[in-house]
Amino acid sequence: MKFFIILLILFSSISFSQEKRIPAKLISPKIKSYLAVNYPSVKKIRFYSEIRAQVPYVECEFKYAKEEYSLLFLRDSLVEVETEISFGEIPEGERLKIVKRLVEDVSSYKVLECQKVDYLSNLKYEVIIRIKGKVKFAYFFDSLGEFISKEEEVEVPIPTQF
């Protein structure tokens, strides 16, 4: 029984997500209209079908005003806006709390990516780190730098017909 509980805890912290590029012609007119109105000068947009916890989303990635954006739509409604930022762009007080948490969890790490995430008007930070070997974790912090959760990043290939 203890073994089962340990496995359950271990796997509950692992994030599984699948992503597959899709052509623009398969994107709904509502999403295209939202992008045209809110990001009018964007020329190159990459669209992906993303499955999170068995729920299909449409993700749009592009560069706008010299910043990397990732927008996530669920049934044509915007649910998340991610903006890539440098770790140094996080306000100092919040950044110090984040560093303290990372040092508590792992002795040595490298910050690979940092994003400001607006999920349903709730601001948080996502910090992706790599620790010994090639293990990657995504840490989530609220707008005040308080720890929310962490997930091991596991890439799962999408089965194809070929």
Buried (B, 14 or more C-beta within 10 A) or exposed (E): EEEEEEEEEEEEEEBBBBBEEBEEEEBEEEBBEBBEEEBEEBEEBEBBBBBBEEEEBBBBBBBBEEEBBBBBBEEEEBEBBBBBBEBEEBEEEBBEBBBEBBEEBBEEBEBBBBBBBBBEEEEBBBBBBBBEEEEBBBBBBBBEBEBEEBBBBEEEEEEEEE
